[in-house]
Amino acid sequence: MPENPPGIAPGIHLVHKAVGQSSFDVIRGFKRRAFEAGQKKLALGHGGTLDPFAEGLLLVLAGQATRLMELMHPLPKTYVAEVAWGLETDTCDLHGKPVSEADASRLTPAALDAALAPFLGWTDQIPPATSAKKIDGEAAYKRAHRGEDVVMKPSRVFLLSARWIAHDLPRRSTLELTCRGGFYVRSLARDLGRALGCGAHLAALDRTAIGPWTDPGEDRERLLTGADLVPWCPTRLLTAEEAEHLSHGRAIPAGEIQSGVWPMPEGFPDPAAPIRALHEGRLLALLRPTEEGLRTFANLRGGL
């Protein structure tokens, strides 16, 4: 059972999403808990969707923490993916319709290692037609489910690392990878199959980590507040007077800015993190340097 009481505390909740649930199913459960606790107007959102066939870590942002949502996208995300060889599907996953089949009997671990190399770093990737990518303001999957012809444009994506951790050739292999937000593991499976000439699709996916946070496990939940929030951001500790100035929209001196306590992995793109303003253990605001000093660009009213 969740560790937190029925009411939803403001902050970031680390939740395990189960296979078969949509990300919105998880949010719907939080909304139900909030409604039952009398929190009818509590803002809720997630920090990066997971497909229903996938499982693993989902970030649920509650209250003023929803203002941190944009900071979640550029974080490193780690997955364990099961790639099935010999068949490509229209959705790039196990639930899609077959597009092509080919013999995978000649696959070797060495060939699979070599196939990964071109996908590391920054590349252009075509998202699946059944993805949440927007086309003229509408999610692509909605058009695909209506039977419309969906043409996806390439997106610039980043893959920091990828390694095979198990093989059951020629049937399937298990891959561990770390990427930036916006990367589609389904597309990687499809593209690996094409590069190897045998076709492939994603058979299972488990998101094990987002930035500094790991999956709490099935039926468990962990709440992040204060200094545990956005720990990769540099920090400005505030006096009571400075906290008051910021709450009224006034600038404060740059003062002493401490480095983030959680560094990005070596080689990972700079997320251009803002400065977090902490006072008495609470995150009050996100700051940017200006000519007048540090100014608030996201006021977390009441703090987290």
CORTAPE-V418086 format. One record per residue. RES is the residue in three letters. PHI is phi in degrees with one decimal (none if undefined). OMEGA is omega in radians with two decimals (none if undefined). D_LAST is the distance of its C-alpha to the last C-alpha in whole Angstrom. Layout:
RES|PHI|OMEGA|D_LAST / RES|PHI|OMEGA|D_LAST
//
This chain:
MET|none|3.12|24 / PRO|-57.7|-3.11|20 / GLU|-79.1|-3.06|18 / ASN|-91.4|3.11|16 / PRO|-66.7|-3.07|17 / PRO|-55.6|3.08|18 / GLY|-66.9|-3.09|16 / ILE|-99.9|3.11|13 / ALA|-77.0|3.04|9 / PRO|-60.6|-3.13|7 / GLY|142.0|3.07|6 / ILE|-105.5|3.14|9 / HIS|-101.3|3.04|12 / LEU|-87.0|-3.03|15 / VAL|-130.9|3.00|18 / HIS|-92.1|3.04|22 / LYS|-89.9|-3.10|24 / ALA|-86.4|3.03|28 / VAL|-60.1|-3.13|31 / GLY|99.1|3.06|32 / GLN|-83.0|2.90|28 / SER|-90.1|3.09|27 / SER|-60.9|3.13|24 / PHE|-70.4|3.04|24 / ASP|-57.9|3.12|25 / VAL|-64.7|3.11|22 / ILE|-62.1|3.13|20 / ARG|-60.6|3.09|22 / GLY|-63.8|3.09|22 / PHE|-65.6|3.12|18 / LYS|-62.8|3.12|19 / ARG|-65.0|3.09|22 / ARG|-61.2|3.14|20 / ALA|-64.3|-3.13|17 / PHE|-62.0|-3.13|21 / GLU|-66.0|3.13|22 / ALA|-92.7|3.13|19 / GLY|81.0|-3.14|20 / GLN|-101.2|-2.99|17 / LYS|-65.0|-3.08|19 / LYS|-104.7|-3.12|17 / LEU|-66.5|3.09|14 / ALA|-74.0|3.14|14 / LEU|-139.7|3.08|14 / GLY|-163.7|3.12|16 / HIS|-120.5|-3.07|17 / GLY|-100.6|3.13|17 / GLY|128.6|-3.02|20 / THR|-71.8|2.98|23 / LEU|-126.7|3.09|26 / ASP|-62.8|-3.14|29 / PRO|-56.7|-3.12|30 / PHE|-75.4|-3.10|33 / ALA|-91.9|3.05|30 / GLU|-133.9|3.04|28 / GLY|121.4|-2.98|25 / LEU|-69.7|3.00|21 / LEU|-126.0|3.07|19 / LEU|-93.3|3.06|16 / VAL|-107.4|-3.09|14 / LEU|-98.4|-3.06|11 / ALA|-122.2|3.11|10 / GLY|65.2|-3.11|9 / GLN|-64.0|3.11|7 / ALA|-64.4|3.09|7 / THR|-62.2|3.11|11 / ARG|-75.5|3.10|11 / LEU|-92.9|-2.98|11 / MET|-56.0|-3.09|14 / GLU|-64.7|-3.14|17 / LEU|-78.0|-3.11|16 / MET|-80.7|-3.02|16 / HIS|-60.1|-3.08|20 / PRO|-80.1|-3.12|22 / LEU|-76.5|2.98|20 / PRO|-69.9|3.12|23 / LYS|-124.3|-3.09|24 / THR|-110.0|-3.10|26 / TYR|-131.1|2.86|29 / VAL|-114.4|-3.01|32 / ALA|-122.2|3.05|34 / GLU|-103.5|-3.11|38 / VAL|-103.9|3.11|40 / ALA|-98.0|-3.06|43 / TRP|-94.1|3.00|46 / GLY|97.5|-3.10|49 / LEU|-147.5|2.99|48 / GLU|-101.4|3.11|46 / THR|-117.8|-3.08|44 / ASP|-70.1|3.10|43 / THR|-100.2|-3.11|39 / CYS|69.9|3.11|39 / ASP|-134.9|-3.03|38 / LEU|-68.0|-3.10|40 / HIS|-94.4|-3.09|40 / GLY|-83.1|3.07|42 / LYS|-85.3|3.13|46 / PRO|-58.4|3.07|48 / VAL|-105.9|3.13|49 / SER|-156.0|3.06|51 / GLU|-128.2|3.12|52 / ALA|-156.3|-3.12|53 / ASP|-73.5|3.13|55 / ALA|-110.6|-3.01|52 / SER|-68.4|-3.10|55 / ARG|-93.3|3.13|55 / LEU|-64.9|3.07|51 / THR|-132.0|3.07|51 / PRO|-55.0|3.13|48 / ALA|-64.8|3.13|49 / ALA|-65.5|3.12|49 / LEU|-69.5|3.06|46 / ASP|-60.4|-3.11|44 / ALA|-65.7|-3.11|46 / ALA|-67.9|-3.12|45 / LEU|-71.8|-2.96|41 / ALA|-52.6|-3.09|42 / PRO|-65.6|-3.09|42 / PHE|-92.9|-3.14|39 / LEU|-77.0|-3.13|37 / GLY|80.9|3.13|35 / TRP|-82.5|3.07|35 / THR|-143.3|3.02|37 / ASP|-96.4|-3.07|38 / GLN|-127.2|3.07|37 / ILE|-91.6|-3.13|38 / PRO|-66.1|3.04|35 / PRO|-63.1|3.10|37 / ALA|-64.1|3.10|38 / THR|-96.5|3.12|36 / SER|-120.3|-3.14|33 / ALA|-86.6|3.09|30 / LYS|-57.5|-3.07|31 / LYS|-87.8|2.98|31 / ILE|-122.5|-3.07|35 / ASP|51.1|3.04|35 / GLY|85.3|-3.13|32 / GLU|-118.2|3.13|33 / ALA|-60.3|-3.09|32 / ALA|-58.5|-3.07|35 / TYR|-63.4|3.11|35 / LYS|-66.0|3.09|36 / ARG|-67.7|3.14|39 / ALA|-62.6|-3.13|40 / HIS|-69.7|3.05|40 / ARG|-83.0|3.13|42 / GLY|87.2|3.13|44 / GLU|-75.8|3.07|44 / ASP|-77.6|-3.05|45 / VAL|-108.5|3.10|42 / VAL|-110.1|-3.08|42 / MET|-93.9|3.07|39 / LYS|-88.1|3.11|39 / PRO|-62.4|3.05|38 / SER|-116.9|3.08|34 / ARG|-82.0|-3.08|33 / VAL|-130.9|-3.09|32 / PHE|-131.9|3.06|31 / LEU|-116.5|-3.09|32 / LEU|-76.1|-3.07|31 / SER|-153.6|3.08|33 / ALA|-157.4|3.11|35 / ARG|-149.7|3.07|38 / TRP|-76.9|-3.14|40 / ILE|-112.2|3.09|39 / ALA|-164.0|3.08|42 / HIS|-132.8|2.94|45 / ASP|-133.5|-3.02|47 / LEU|-75.1|0.12|49 / PRO|-93.8|-3.03|50 / ARG|-79.9|-3.03|48 / ARG|-158.2|3.10|44 / SER|-142.9|-3.13|42 / THR|-113.9|-3.02|39 / LEU|-121.2|2.98|37 / GLU|-109.7|-3.08|33 / LEU|-144.0|3.04|32 / THR|-126.8|-3.06|29 / CYS|-139.4|3.04|28 / ARG|-87.4|3.07|26 / GLY|-53.2|-3.12|24 / GLY|97.5|3.13|27 / PHE|-84.5|3.12|30 / TYR|-104.0|3.12|32 / VAL|-67.2|3.06|33 / ARG|-58.6|3.13|35 / SER|-66.6|3.10|37 / LEU|-61.9|3.11|37 / ALA|-59.7|3.10|39 / ARG|-57.8|-3.06|41 / ASP|-70.0|3.06|42 / LEU|-64.8|3.12|43 / GLY|-61.6|3.11|45 / ARG|-69.0|-3.14|47 / ALA|-63.4|-3.11|47 / LEU|-90.0|3.06|49 / GLY|76.1|-3.09|51 / CYS|-123.0|-3.05|50 / GLY|77.2|3.12|48 / ALA|-164.5|3.01|44 / HIS|-147.1|-3.13|41 / LEU|-85.4|-3.10|38 / ALA|-94.7|3.13|39 / ALA|-162.0|-3.12|35 / LEU|-148.0|3.13|32 / ASP|-131.5|3.08|29 / ARG|-87.8|-3.03|26 / THR|-96.0|-3.10|25 / ALA|-157.1|2.96|22 / ILE|-132.3|-3.10|20 / GLY|56.2|-3.10|19 / PRO|-83.5|-2.95|18 / TRP|-107.9|-3.14|18 / THR|-114.7|3.14|20 / ASP|-60.4|-3.12|21 / PRO|-73.9|-3.12|21 / GLY|102.3|-3.07|24 / GLU|-59.7|3.10|26 / ASP|62.0|3.08|24 / ARG|-124.5|-3.07|21 / GLU|-149.3|3.12|17 / ARG|-129.1|-3.13|15 / LEU|-100.5|3.09|11 / LEU|-110.5|3.06|9 / THR|-142.5|3.02|5 / GLY|54.7|-3.06|6 / ALA|-68.2|3.10|9 / ASP|-78.7|3.14|10 / LEU|-84.9|3.11|9 / VAL|36.4|-3.03|11 / PRO|-72.3|3.04|13 / TRP|-81.9|3.14|17 / CYS|-78.8|2.97|15 / PRO|-61.5|-2.98|17 / THR|-123.6|2.99|15 / ARG|-117.0|3.08|15 / LEU|-81.7|-3.02|14 / LEU|-104.8|2.88|15 / THR|-82.6|3.11|17 / ALA|-60.1|-3.14|16 / GLU|-66.2|3.14|18 / GLU|-66.8|3.09|17 / ALA|-61.8|3.11|14 / GLU|-65.7|3.11|16 / HIS|-58.2|-3.11|18 / LEU|-63.2|-3.12|15 / SER|-64.6|3.12|14 / HIS|-103.6|3.05|18 / GLY|81.0|3.14|18 / ARG|-92.9|3.12|20 / ALA|-77.8|3.03|21 / ILE|-125.3|3.10|20 / PRO|-60.2|3.13|23 / ALA|-58.8|3.10|22 / GLY|58.3|3.13|22 / GLU|-93.6|3.14|22 / ILE|-108.2|-3.12|20 / GLN|-88.4|3.12|19 / SER|-67.5|3.06|20 / GLY|-60.2|-3.08|18 / VAL|-89.3|3.06|18 / TRP|-123.0|-3.11|19 / PRO|-79.6|3.02|22 / MET|-64.5|3.08|23 / PRO|-58.2|3.13|26 / GLU|-58.4|3.12|29 / GLY|88.7|-3.13|31 / PHE|-82.8|-3.11|28 / PRO|-59.1|3.10|27 / ASP|-61.7|-3.13|25 / PRO|-80.2|-3.13|22 / ALA|53.0|-3.05|22 / ALA|-68.7|3.04|18 / PRO|-76.6|3.08|16 / ILE|-95.4|3.09|15 / ARG|-94.2|-3.13|12 / ALA|-103.4|-3.12|11 / LEU|-112.9|3.06|9 / HIS|-140.6|3.14|10 / GLU|52.1|3.06|11 / GLY|80.1|-3.14|9 / ARG|-113.4|3.06|5 / LEU|-85.0|-3.04|5 / LEU|-98.5|-3.03|7 / ALA|-166.2|2.95|9 / LEU|-111.2|-2.98|12 / LEU|-120.7|3.00|15 / ARG|-130.9|3.07|19 / PRO|-69.3|3.02|22 / THR|-134.4|3.10|24 / GLU|-63.4|-3.12|28 / GLU|-86.3|-3.06|26 / GLY|127.6|3.14|23 / LEU|-87.4|3.13|20 / ARG|-124.7|3.12|18 / THR|-76.2|2.94|15 / PHE|-116.9|2.99|16 / ALA|-142.6|3.14|12 / ASN|-94.0|-3.13|11 / LEU|-88.6|-2.95|7 / ARG|-53.4|-3.09|8 / GLY|88.0|3.10|7 / GLY|80.3|-3.13|4 / LEU|-126.9|none|0
//
